[in-house]
Amino acid sequence: MLQAKPRAHRGMVVLMQFRHLEGPFCRSCGLAATRRLSAETLIQGWWGVASFFITPVILVLNAVLLRRLSALPEPVPVSGPPADPGQPLTRRWQMVGLLAPLVILALALLR
């Protein structure tokens, strides 16, 4: 078990929203939660001026947490099966969310 806080960020043109899950996580449940919140952040995080800079910080924090969770041993079920961690983040469709800021940066640099 690892005391952890996976995070998510939702950027909006004027507003922004920070979310997190807090608690002790086994390897599988922690990976599932962190991957889900990171995937949501990849799509929803970029849509504001400040959010454009906050989103990479959230993604780096979650990447560090993913490494720590991956180092935990496989969970031993006590009261039921652990959560399915699902596909790694790099194999999820939400990875296209990285294209938006890269395209914006490329366009800004070309001007």
N, CA, C and O atoms as a MOPAC input file, in Angstrom:
PM7 MOZYME 1SCF
protein

 N      0.83000 1    -1.17500 1     0.00000 1
 C      0.00000 1     0.00000 1     0.00000 1
 C      0.88300 1     1.25000 1     0.00000 1
 O      1.95400 1     1.28300 1     0.60600 1
 N      0.40700 1     2.25100 1    -0.68400 1
 C      1.14200 1     3.50400 1    -0.79300 1
 C      0.17000 1     4.65100 1    -0.57400 1
 O     -0.87200 1     4.71800 1    -1.22500 1
 N      0.50500 1     5.55300 1     0.33900 1
 C     -0.30400 1     6.75800 1     0.52300 1
 C     -0.01100 1     7.66500 1    -0.65800 1
 O      1.12600 1     8.10400 1    -0.83200 1
 N     -1.01400 1     7.94900 1    -1.46900 1
 C     -0.77800 1     8.68800 1    -2.70900 1
 C     -1.93500 1     9.62800 1    -2.99600 1
 O     -3.00900 1     9.52200 1    -2.40500 1
 N     -1.68800 1    10.56200 1    -3.93000 1
 C     -2.70900 1    11.51700 1    -4.34100 1
 C     -2.60900 1    11.75200 1    -5.84800 1
 O     -1.99000 1    12.72500 1    -6.27900 1
 N     -3.22000 1    10.85800 1    -6.66400 1
 C     -3.24900 1    11.14000 1    -8.10600 1
 C     -4.10900 1    12.37700 1    -8.37700 1
 O     -5.10800 1    12.60900 1    -7.69700 1
 N     -3.71100 1    13.16200 1    -9.37200 1
 C     -4.35700 1    14.45300 1    -9.62700 1
 C     -4.88000 1    14.53500 1   -11.05800 1
 O     -4.43800 1    13.82400 1   -11.96000 1
 N     -5.84400 1    15.44100 1   -11.21700 1
 C     -6.36700 1    15.76100 1   -12.54900 1
 C     -6.57700 1    17.27200 1   -12.61300 1
 O     -6.78800 1    17.92900 1   -11.59400 1
 N     -6.51500 1    17.80100 1   -13.82100 1
 C     -6.73600 1    19.23500 1   -14.03400 1
 C     -7.65300 1    19.40700 1   -15.23600 1
 O     -7.47800 1    18.76500 1   -16.27100 1
 N     -8.62300 1    20.27700 1   -15.07700 1
 C     -9.53200 1    20.60200 1   -16.17800 1
 C     -9.43100 1    22.10300 1   -16.41400 1
 O     -9.80000 1    22.90600 1   -15.55700 1
 N     -8.93100 1    22.46500 1   -17.57700 1
 C     -8.82300 1    23.87300 1   -17.92400 1
 C    -10.03300 1    24.31800 1   -18.71400 1
 O    -10.52600 1    23.58800 1   -19.57500 1
 N    -10.51000 1    25.50900 1   -18.42400 1
 C    -11.59900 1    26.12000 1   -19.16700 1
 C    -11.12300 1    27.51600 1   -19.55000 1
 O    -10.14700 1    28.00700 1   -18.98300 1
 N    -11.76700 1    28.13900 1   -20.46200 1
 C    -11.27200 1    29.41200 1   -20.97700 1
 C    -11.03600 1    30.41100 1   -19.84300 1
 O    -10.00700 1    31.08700 1   -19.82000 1
 N    -11.97100 1    30.50900 1   -18.91100 1
 C    -11.84500 1    31.47700 1   -17.82700 1
 C    -11.55600 1    30.79200 1   -16.48300 1
 O    -10.82400 1    31.33300 1   -15.65400 1
 N    -12.12200 1    29.62300 1   -16.27600 1
 C    -11.99800 1    28.90900 1   -15.00700 1
 C    -11.09200 1    27.70500 1   -15.15400 1
 O    -10.70200 1    27.32800 1   -16.25900 1
 N    -10.76200 1    27.10100 1   -14.00700 1
 C    -10.04600 1    25.83300 1   -14.02100 1
 C    -10.50500 1    25.02400 1   -12.82300 1
 O    -11.01500 1    25.56800 1   -11.84400 1
 N    -10.31400 1    23.71600 1   -12.91800 1
 C    -10.74000 1    22.83100 1   -11.83700 1
 C     -9.62400 1    21.83600 1   -11.54600 1
 O     -9.08200 1    21.21000 1   -12.45700 1
 N     -9.29000 1    21.69800 1   -10.27600 1
 C     -8.31700 1    20.71400 1    -9.82300 1
 C     -9.06900 1    19.59600 1    -9.11200 1
 O     -9.98000 1    19.85600 1    -8.32600 1
 N     -8.69300 1    18.37000 1    -9.38400 1
 C     -9.30500 1    17.22400 1    -8.71400 1
 C     -8.20200 1    16.27400 1    -8.28100 1
 O     -7.10700 1    16.27500 1    -8.84400 1
 N     -8.50500 1    15.45500 1    -7.26400 1
 C     -7.56100 1    14.43300 1    -6.82900 1
 C     -8.30600 1    13.33500 1    -6.08500 1
 O     -9.42900 1    13.52300 1    -5.61700 1
 N     -7.66200 1    12.20800 1    -5.99000 1
 C     -8.12200 1    11.10600 1    -5.15600 1
 C     -7.04600 1    10.89500 1    -4.10600 1
 O     -5.85600 1    10.88300 1    -4.42100 1
 N     -7.45900 1    10.73100 1    -2.87500 1
 C     -6.46900 1    10.60000 1    -1.81400 1
 C     -6.72100 1     9.32700 1    -1.02900 1
 O     -7.86500 1     8.97300 1    -0.74300 1
 N     -5.65200 1     8.65300 1    -0.69100 1
 C     -5.79700 1     7.47400 1     0.13400 1
 C     -4.68500 1     6.48700 1    -0.08800 1
 O     -3.83100 1     6.67300 1    -0.95500 1
 N     -4.70000 1     5.44000 1     0.69800 1
 C     -3.73000 1     4.37800 1     0.45600 1
 C     -4.19500 1     3.53800 1    -0.73800 1
 O     -5.35600 1     3.13500 1    -0.80500 1
 N     -3.29200 1     3.28300 1    -1.66400 1
 C     -3.61700 1     2.52800 1    -2.86200 1
 C     -2.73000 1     1.29600 1    -2.95200 1
 O     -1.53500 1     1.35200 1    -2.66200 1
 N     -3.32800 1     0.18500 1    -3.35800 1
 C     -2.51000 1    -0.96100 1    -3.74200 1
 C     -1.99100 1    -0.66800 1    -5.15000 1
 O     -2.37200 1     0.33500 1    -5.75300 1
 N     -1.14800 1    -1.51200 1    -5.66100 1
 C     -0.54200 1    -1.29600 1    -6.97700 1
 C     -1.61100 1    -1.15100 1    -8.06500 1
 O     -1.60000 1    -0.17300 1    -8.81300 1
 N     -2.52600 1    -2.10600 1    -8.15800 1
 C     -3.51700 1    -2.10800 1    -9.23400 1
 C     -4.47500 1    -0.92600 1    -9.13800 1
 O     -4.73800 1    -0.25400 1   -10.13500 1
 N     -4.99600 1    -0.67400 1    -7.94400 1
 C     -5.95600 1     0.42700 1    -7.78000 1
 C     -5.29200 1     1.77800 1    -8.00500 1
 O     -5.89300 1     2.67500 1    -8.59600 1
 N     -4.05500 1     1.93100 1    -7.53900 1
 C     -3.33000 1     3.17600 1    -7.74600 1
 C     -3.01600 1     3.42400 1    -9.20800 1
 O     -3.15700 1     4.54600 1    -9.69600 1
 N     -2.58800 1     2.37600 1    -9.91400 1
 C     -2.32100 1     2.51600 1   -11.34900 1
 C     -3.59600 1     2.87500 1   -12.09900 1
 O     -3.57900 1     3.74200 1   -12.97400 1
 N     -4.70000 1     2.21800 1   -11.76400 1
 C     -5.97700 1     2.48800 1   -12.44100 1
 C     -6.40500 1     3.93500 1   -12.22700 1
 O     -6.78500 1     4.61600 1   -13.18000 1
 N     -6.34700 1     4.40900 1   -10.98900 1
 C     -6.77700 1     5.77600 1   -10.68300 1
 C     -5.86900 1     6.80900 1   -11.33900 1
 O     -6.35200 1     7.77700 1   -11.92600 1
 N     -4.57000 1     6.61200 1   -11.24300 1
 C     -3.62200 1     7.58500 1   -11.79100 1
 C     -3.70400 1     7.63700 1   -13.31200 1
 O     -3.65100 1     8.71800 1   -13.89900 1
 N     -3.83000 1     6.48600 1   -13.94800 1
 C     -3.95000 1     6.46200 1   -15.41300 1
 C     -5.24300 1     7.13500 1   -15.86600 1
 O     -5.24500 1     7.86700 1   -16.85600 1
 N     -6.34000 1     6.89500 1   -15.15400 1
 C     -7.62300 1     7.50300 1   -15.53100 1
 C     -7.56400 1     9.02400 1   -15.39700 1
 O     -7.98200 1     9.74200 1   -16.30500 1
 N     -7.04900 1     9.51900 1   -14.26900 1
 C     -6.97600 1    10.96700 1   -14.06500 1
 C     -5.98500 1    11.62000 1   -15.03300 1
 O     -6.22400 1    12.73600 1   -15.49500 1
 N     -4.89400 1    10.95100 1   -15.34000 1
 C     -3.93700 1    11.48800 1   -16.31400 1
 C     -4.55300 1    11.54800 1   -17.71000 1
 O     -4.35400 1    12.52100 1   -18.43800 1
 N     -5.29600 1    10.51700 1   -18.08000 1
 C     -5.95700 1    10.49900 1   -19.39700 1
 C     -6.97200 1    11.63300 1   -19.49800 1
 O     -7.06500 1    12.29200 1   -20.53400 1
 N     -7.73000 1    11.86300 1   -18.43400 1
 C     -8.68600 1    12.97700 1   -18.44000 1
 C     -7.95600 1    14.31200 1   -18.56900 1
 O     -8.41000 1    15.20500 1   -19.28300 1
 N     -6.83100 1    14.44500 1   -17.88200 1
 C     -6.05800 1    15.68500 1   -17.93600 1
 C     -5.49000 1    15.92700 1   -19.32900 1
 O     -5.43800 1    17.06900 1   -19.78600 1
 N     -5.06700 1    14.86700 1   -20.00500 1
 C     -4.52600 1    15.01900 1   -21.36700 1
 C     -5.54500 1    15.65000 1   -22.31200 1
 O     -5.17000 1    16.40900 1   -23.20600 1
 N     -6.81200 1    15.34900 1   -22.12600 1
 C     -7.84800 1    15.89000 1   -23.01000 1
 C     -8.42100 1    17.20200 1   -22.48900 1
 O     -8.66100 1    18.12100 1   -23.27200 1
 N     -8.64200 1    17.30400 1   -21.19000 1
 C     -9.36000 1    18.44700 1   -20.62800 1
 C     -8.45900 1    19.51800 1   -20.02500 1
 O     -8.94300 1    20.58700 1   -19.65400 1
 N     -7.18100 1    19.25900 1   -19.92100 1
 C     -6.32000 1    20.14300 1   -19.15400 1
 C     -5.82400 1    21.39500 1   -19.84200 1
 O     -5.42500 1    22.33800 1   -19.15900 1
 N     -5.82900 1    21.44800 1   -21.14900 1
 C     -5.11100 1    22.50200 1   -21.87400 1
 C     -5.92000 1    23.76500 1   -22.15900 1
 O     -5.34900 1    24.73500 1   -22.65700 1
 N     -7.20400 1    23.80100 1   -21.87200 1
 C     -8.10100 1    24.81000 1   -22.42300 1
 C     -8.18300 1    26.08300 1   -21.59100 1
 O     -9.27100 1    26.49000 1   -21.18400 1
 N     -7.07100 1    26.69500 1   -21.34200 1
 C     -7.00100 1    27.97700 1   -20.65500 1
 C     -5.55700 1    28.44800 1   -20.67700 1
 O     -4.64100 1    27.64300 1   -20.84500 1
 N     -5.35200 1    29.73500 1   -20.51000 1
 C     -3.99500 1    30.26300 1   -20.58400 1
 C     -3.13900 1    29.70000 1   -19.45400 1
 O     -2.06200 1    29.16100 1   -19.70900 1
 N     -3.59800 1    29.81500 1   -18.21500 1
 C     -2.82400 1    29.28200 1   -17.08900 1
 C     -2.79000 1    27.75600 1   -17.14500 1
 O     -1.78500 1    27.13800 1   -16.79500 1
 N     -3.89100 1    27.15700 1   -17.58500 1
 C     -3.96900 1    25.69600 1   -17.65200 1
 C     -2.94700 1    25.11800 1   -18.60700 1
 O     -2.49800 1    23.98700 1   -18.42400 1
 N     -2.57700 1    25.87000 1   -19.61400 1
 C     -1.57700 1    25.42100 1   -20.58000 1
 C     -0.24200 1    25.14200 1   -19.89800 1
 O      0.52800 1    24.29500 1   -20.35000 1
 N      0.02900 1    25.86200 1   -18.80300 1
 C      1.27500 1    25.67900 1   -18.07000 1
 C      1.11000 1    24.75900 1   -16.85800 1
 O      2.07700 1    24.13700 1   -16.41900 1
 N     -0.09800 1    24.66900 1   -16.32000 1
 C     -0.36500 1    23.83200 1   -15.15400 1
 C     -0.46500 1    22.36100 1   -15.54600 1
 O     -0.00200 1    21.49300 1   -14.80500 1
 N     -1.05700 1    22.07200 1   -16.69300 1
 C     -1.27900 1    20.69400 1   -17.12300 1
 C      0.01500 1    19.87100 1   -17.18600 1
 O      0.02300 1    18.74400 1   -16.69300 1
 N      1.10300 1    20.37800 1   -17.76600 1
 C      2.33100 1    19.56800 1   -17.76800 1
 C      2.84000 1    19.24800 1   -16.35700 1
 O      3.40400 1    18.17700 1   -16.13000 1
 N      2.64300 1    20.16300 1   -15.41800 1
 C      3.07800 1    19.91900 1   -14.04300 1
 C      2.27700 1    18.75900 1   -13.44400 1
 O      2.84000 1    17.87300 1   -12.80100 1
 N      0.97200 1    18.77300 1   -13.66000 1
 C      0.10900 1    17.69900 1   -13.15400 1
 C      0.51400 1    16.36700 1   -13.78600 1
 O      0.58200 1    15.34900 1   -13.09800 1
 N      0.78200 1    16.37200 1   -15.08900 1
 C      1.15700 1    15.13700 1   -15.77500 1
 C      2.50700 1    14.59800 1   -15.27700 1
 O      2.68300 1    13.38500 1   -15.16400 1
 N      3.44500 1    15.48000 1   -14.98200 1
 C      4.73800 1    15.04300 1   -14.44700 1
 C      4.56200 1    14.46800 1   -13.03700 1
 O      5.14400 1    13.43300 1   -12.71500 1
 N      3.76600 1    15.13200 1   -12.20100 1
 C      3.49800 1    14.60600 1   -10.85700 1
 C      2.88500 1    13.20700 1   -10.93400 1
 O      3.26400 1    12.31300 1   -10.17800 1
 N      1.93100 1    13.02600 1   -11.85800 1
 C      1.30900 1    11.71400 1   -12.01300 1
 C      2.29200 1    10.68300 1   -12.57800 1
 O      2.22200 1     9.50700 1   -12.22300 1
 N      3.19900 1    11.11000 1   -13.44600 1
 C      4.19500 1    10.17900 1   -13.99500 1
 C      5.12400 1     9.67700 1   -12.88400 1
 O      5.46600 1     8.49500 1   -12.84600 1
 N      5.52500 1    10.56600 1   -11.99400 1
 C      6.35600 1    10.16100 1   -10.85400 1
 C      5.58600 1     9.18500 1    -9.97600 1
 O      6.13600 1     8.18200 1    -9.52200 1
 N      4.31700 1     9.48000 1    -9.73900 1
 C      3.48200 1     8.59000 1    -8.93200 1
 C      3.31100 1     7.22600 1    -9.60400 1
 O      3.33200 1     6.19800 1    -8.92800 1
 N      3.14400 1     7.21000 1   -10.92000 1
 C      3.02400 1     5.94200 1   -11.64400 1
 C      4.26400 1     5.07300 1   -11.45100 1
 O      4.15000 1     3.85700 1   -11.29300 1
 N      5.43800 1     5.68300 1   -11.46100 1
 C      6.68100 1     4.92700 1   -11.24100 1
 C      6.72200 1     4.34000 1    -9.83400 1
 O      7.13800 1     3.19900 1    -9.63800 1
 N      6.28600 1     5.13300 1    -8.86000 1
 C      6.27900 1     4.63700 1    -7.47400 1
 C      5.26700 1     3.50700 1    -7.30500 1
 O      5.54100 1     2.52000 1    -6.62100 1
 N      4.09900 1     3.65200 1    -7.93000 1
 C      3.07800 1     2.61000 1    -7.82600 1
 C      3.50700 1     1.33700 1    -8.54600 1
 O      3.22700 1     0.23400 1    -8.07600 1
 N      4.17800 1     1.48000 1    -9.67200 1
 C      4.62700 1     0.31200 1   -10.43800 1
 C      5.64700 1    -0.51800 1    -9.66200 1
 O      5.79200 1    -1.71600 1    -9.90400 1
 N      6.34300 1     0.11300 1    -8.74300 1
 C      7.34900 1    -0.59500 1    -7.96000 1
 C      6.74700 1    -1.42500 1    -6.81900 1
 O      7.43600 1    -2.25000 1    -6.21800 1
 N      5.47200 1    -1.20600 1    -6.52700 1
 C      4.81800 1    -1.97500 1    -5.46600 1
 C      4.61200 1    -3.42300 1    -5.90700 1
 O      4.52200 1    -3.69300 1    -7.10500 1
 N      4.53800 1    -4.34900 1    -4.96800 1
 C      4.24900 1    -5.73800 1    -5.33900 1
 C      2.78000 1    -5.88900 1    -5.74800 1
 O      1.94100 1    -5.05300 1    -5.41300 1
 N      2.48700 1    -6.96400 1    -6.47300 1
 C      1.10500 1    -7.24700 1    -6.86000 1
 C      0.24400 1    -7.37200 1    -5.60300 1
 O      0.69300 1    -7.92600 1    -4.60000 1
 N     -0.99000 1    -6.86200 1    -5.65000 1
 C     -1.83600 1    -6.93100 1    -4.46600 1
 C     -2.33400 1    -8.35100 1    -4.19800 1
 O     -2.47900 1    -9.16400 1    -5.11100 1
 N     -2.58900 1    -8.61800 1    -2.92900 1
 C     -3.18100 1    -9.88700 1    -2.51400 1
 C     -4.63200 1    -9.57500 1    -2.16100 1
 O     -4.87300 1    -8.85800 1    -1.19000 1
 N     -5.61400 1   -10.09000 1    -2.91800 1
 C     -7.01500 1    -9.76300 1    -2.66600 1
 C     -7.44400 1   -10.19100 1    -1.25900 1
 O     -7.17400 1   -11.31200 1    -0.82700 1
 N     -8.10900 1    -9.28800 1    -0.56500 1
 C     -8.62100 1    -9.57400 1     0.76500 1
 C    -10.13600 1    -9.59600 1     0.73500 1
 O    -10.75100 1   -10.56400 1     1.18200 1
 N    -10.74200 1    -8.54500 1     0.21500 1
 C    -12.20100 1    -8.44700 1     0.20800 1
 C    -12.79200 1    -8.47700 1    -1.19400 1
 O    -14.00700 1    -8.35800 1    -1.35000 1
 N    -11.98200 1    -8.62800 1    -2.18500 1
 C    -12.46400 1    -8.65300 1    -3.56800 1
 C    -11.30400 1    -8.39500 1    -4.49800 1
 O    -10.19500 1    -8.09900 1    -4.05300 1
 N    -11.55300 1    -8.50400 1    -5.78400 1
 C    -10.46000 1    -8.29400 1    -6.73300 1
 C    -10.04600 1    -6.82400 1    -6.78600 1
 O    -10.89400 1    -5.94500 1    -6.62800 1
 N     -8.76500 1    -6.54100 1    -7.00500 1
 C     -8.32600 1    -5.15100 1    -7.14900 1
 C     -8.81200 1    -4.58700 1    -8.48200 1
 O     -9.24300 1    -5.33100 1    -9.36300 1
 N     -8.73800 1    -3.28600 1    -8.61500 1
 C     -9.15800 1    -2.62100 1    -9.85000 1
 C     -8.24700 1    -3.03600 1   -11.00600 1
 O     -7.05600 1    -3.29100 1   -10.82300 1
 N     -8.83300 1    -3.09400 1   -12.18400 1
 C     -8.04800 1    -3.37500 1   -13.39100 1
 C     -7.33100 1    -2.10000 1   -13.79800 1
 O     -7.98500 1    -1.10000 1   -14.09500 1
 N     -5.99300 1    -2.10800 1   -13.82000 1
 C     -5.28100 1    -0.88600 1   -14.16900 1
 C     -5.48700 1    -0.44600 1   -15.61300 1
 O     -5.22400 1     0.71200 1   -15.93900 1
 N     -5.94400 1    -1.32500 1   -16.47400 1
 C     -6.20100 1    -0.96100 1   -17.86200 1
 C     -4.92400 1    -0.75000 1   -18.65300 1
 O     -3.83000 1    -1.10800 1   -18.21700 1
 N     -5.09100 1    -0.16000 1   -19.82700 1
 C     -3.96900 1     0.10200 1   -20.73300 1
 C     -3.03000 1     1.14200 1   -20.13600 1
 O     -3.48200 1     2.04900 1   -19.43700 1
 N     -1.72400 1     1.02600 1   -20.40100 1
 C     -0.81700 1     2.11400 1   -20.01400 1
 C     -1.24600 1     3.40600 1   -20.70600 1
 O     -1.87500 1     3.37000 1   -21.76400 1
 N     -0.91200 1     4.51900 1   -20.12000 1
 C     -1.33400 1     5.81500 1   -20.64000 1
 C     -0.89300 1     6.02800 1   -22.08200 1
 O     -1.61500 1     6.64500 1   -22.86500 1
 N      0.27900 1     5.52800 1   -22.43800 1
 C      0.78400 1     5.73400 1   -23.80300 1
 C     -0.00300 1     4.94700 1   -24.84600 1
 O      0.15900 1     5.19000 1   -26.04200 1
 N     -0.84200 1     4.02200 1   -24.42800 1
 C     -1.64400 1     3.24900 1   -25.37300 1
 C     -3.11500 1     3.65400 1   -25.37200 1
 O     -3.93700 1     2.98300 1   -25.99500 1
 N     -3.45300 1     4.72200 1   -24.69400 1
 C     -4.83500 1     5.19300 1   -24.63900 1
 C     -5.05800 1     6.27700 1   -25.68500 1
 O     -4.12700 1     6.99600 1   -26.04700 1
 N     -6.29100 1     6.39300 1   -26.17100 1
 C     -6.58900 1     7.37200 1   -27.21300 1
 C     -6.38100 1     8.80100 1   -26.71900 1
 O     -6.16700 1     9.71000 1   -27.52100 1
 N     -6.44100 1     9.00200 1   -25.40600 1
 C     -6.29400 1    10.35300 1   -24.86400 1
 C     -4.89700 1    10.92500 1   -25.09600 1
 O     -4.68700 1    12.12300 1   -24.90800 1
 N     -3.95100 1    10.10100 1   -25.49700 1
 C     -2.60600 1    10.61000 1   -25.79400 1
 C     -2.62500 1    11.63600 1   -26.92400 1
 O     -1.69600 1    12.43300 1   -27.04200 1
 N     -3.66400 1    11.62900 1   -27.75300 1
 C     -3.75900 1    12.66200 1   -28.78300 1
 C     -3.87000 1    14.04300 1   -28.14400 1
 O     -3.64900 1    15.05800 1   -28.80400 1
 N     -4.21500 1    14.07700 1   -26.85100 1
 C     -4.27800 1    15.34300 1   -26.13200 1
 C     -2.93600 1    16.04100 1   -26.05500 1
 O     -2.88700 1    17.24900 1   -25.82500 1
 N     -1.85500 1    15.32000 1   -26.24000 1
 C     -0.53900 1    15.95800 1   -26.28300 1
 C     -0.32100 1    16.71500 1   -27.58200 1
 O      0.53100 1    17.60100 1   -27.64800 1
 N     -1.08100 1    16.37700 1   -28.61500 1
 C     -0.90500 1    17.05700 1   -29.90000 1
 C     -1.35600 1    18.50900 1   -29.85200 1
 O     -0.74900 1    19.36300 1   -30.50000 1
 N     -2.40700 1    18.80400 1   -29.10000 1
 C     -2.93600 1    20.16900 1   -29.04600 1
 C     -1.87400 1    21.17200 1   -28.60700 1
 O     -1.64300 1    22.15100 1   -29.31600 1
 N     -1.21800 1    20.96600 1   -27.46000 1
 C     -0.21800 1    21.96200 1   -27.06800 1
 C      0.99000 1    21.98000 1   -28.00500 1
 O      1.59400 1    23.03300 1   -28.20900 1
 N      1.34700 1    20.83900 1   -28.57100 1
 C      2.47900 1    20.81400 1   -29.49300 1
 C      2.17000 1    21.59400 1   -30.76200 1
 O      3.03300 1    22.30300 1   -31.27900 1
 N      0.94600 1    21.46900 1   -31.27000 1
 C      0.54000 1    22.22000 1   -32.45900 1
 C      0.50500 1    23.71400 1   -32.15200 1
 O      0.95400 1    24.52800 1   -32.95900 1
 N     -0.02800 1    24.07300 1   -30.98800 1
 C     -0.09300 1    25.48300 1   -30.60700 1
 C      1.31600 1    26.06400 1   -30.46900 1
 O      1.57600 1    27.17500 1   -30.93100 1
 N      2.21800 1    25.32400 1   -29.84100 1
 C      3.58800 1    25.80100 1   -29.71200 1
 C      4.26600 1    25.92800 1   -31.07700 1
 O      4.97900 1    26.90000 1   -31.32700 1
 N      4.04900 1    24.96200 1   -31.94700 1
 C      4.65200 1    25.01800 1   -33.28100 1
 C      4.14000 1    26.22300 1   -34.06100 1
 O      4.91200 1    26.90900 1   -34.73000 1
 N      2.84200 1    26.47700 1   -33.97400 1
 C      2.27300 1    27.63700 1   -34.66700 1
 C      2.80200 1    28.93800 1   -34.09400 1
 O      3.07400 1    29.88200 1   -34.83700 1
 N      2.95100 1    28.99500 1   -32.78200 1
 C      3.48000 1    30.20100 1   -32.14100 1
 C      4.93200 1    30.44300 1   -32.53700 1
 O      5.34000 1    31.58700 1   -32.73300 1
 N      5.69700 1    29.38900 1   -32.65200 1
 C      7.10800 1    29.53600 1   -33.02200 1
 C      7.29000 1    29.88400 1   -34.50200 1
 O      8.29000 1    30.50200 1   -34.86700 1
 N      6.34800 1    29.50000 1   -35.34700 1
 C      6.45200 1    29.77400 1   -36.77100 1
 C      6.06700 1    31.21800 1   -37.11900 1
 O      6.39200 1    31.70500 1   -38.20100 1
 N      5.40100 1    31.87100 1   -36.23500 1
 C      4.96200 1    33.24500 1   -36.53100 1
 C      6.05700 1    34.21900 1   -36.43900 1
 O      5.84400 1    35.41100 1   -36.66000 1

